[in-house]
């Protein structure tokens, strides 16, 4: 075996065929890399094999910021972080990193992974990827995306702190699959000694939460027409999400209870928002009677739902939002008429109705 001056072994490449039928070099000797301090940052350097689209394998120099002096105050801690970064390369099963762009990977991820997510999740993920992630990372190869680049994405984004945080969350999920598929060997989301992400995210400042008064809540319900009156009253008493109520089935209605087992989003039935969202609400006797009467007077529908639109289609939150805005505008002087405030009715209305204990 012939070794280069820097101590790395130069073996003949072996064909392995995966992304575009590329070739692999035999694993070189164990790497420790090099570490230098640049101001308040720790800079790591090492060598890595990459598979070119032509099938040729090239050995390149890598340089990356692995942390700040604040998060890694001593060189010993920085060396540990570097050793962790080099673990995939020093693994006996190491293979050259594919030169795949983030844009190409994102397209594949949406076609093969995102399709298995809930409709509402797919909609938000697609928006995050197309509007935020691909415009910034699209042309970069996965192997070059690191903590410093992601931090630059966060710092330069003009989106709200919550939107940026959601984009990073989607990127983390995507990166797990990139590593599982062998398109990337490293983790660009390292954690400090305290276990927290080294990536600095903008602080989310929560707005002041308000609650409708009892008088306002009851006036809004009274202003609603037909079955919308029952729809809004259930939201007020239970704090149920509008999409969950749109998915309420006749079989989920008990003597004085309502069970959440599914939800409706954009005319599509899906599982509740979270695992704990499958639950049962206790309701007042008068509301229970109102729901039973509504079911008795309604034409059965093929979905078995309590609330449907006139043609028998599943009710969606867009229609609910429109009816809600109309009722609130006519009854309340609140500056916000967001449907998201509906679950907070429960605190206002609970004292005005007689509701049995939750089960």
Beta strands, then each sheet from edge to edge (+ up, - down):
strand 1: 14-15
strand 2: 23-24
strand 3: 34-38
strand 4: 41-51
strand 5: 57-68
strand 6: 97-98
strand 7: 257-260
strand 8: 263-265
strand 9: 268-270
strand 10: 279-282
sheet 1: 1+ 2-
sheet 2: 3+ 4- 5+
sheet 3: 3+ 4- 6-
sheet 4: 7+ 10-
sheet 5: 8+ 9-
end
